[in-house]
Amino acid sequence: MKNNMGKKMQNGRKQTVSWTKEEMKRFIGLWNIKTTEELCDELGRRKEQILYMANQMRKAGLDLPRKSKKGILRGLILEVIEELKNEKKNKSIVK
């Protein structure tokens, strides 16, 4: 049984793209361990379709964490700041 979720543009019009139950289960299983790009390759879908499906699943009540590059960048920035603080402390101790 197919569920019609996801859209694709064809000749300027939206066309429904079907997902099977097995694809949805696979999608959920891979969500936390793969990047969006890896999911596209793995499932043979475009990025827009992957993000649309994630959004629809969240609306349906599934707790899918957001894949935010901003969050990754913020984490890296905080790590750099912490390292700089530690280096500054170490330099003041050595002097």
Protein Blocks (a to p, Z undefined) as FASTA:
>chain_A
ZZdeddddeehiacdddddfklmmmmmmmmmmpcfklmmmmnopafklmmmmmmmmmmno
pacddddfklmmmmmmmmmmmmmmmmmmmmmmmZZ
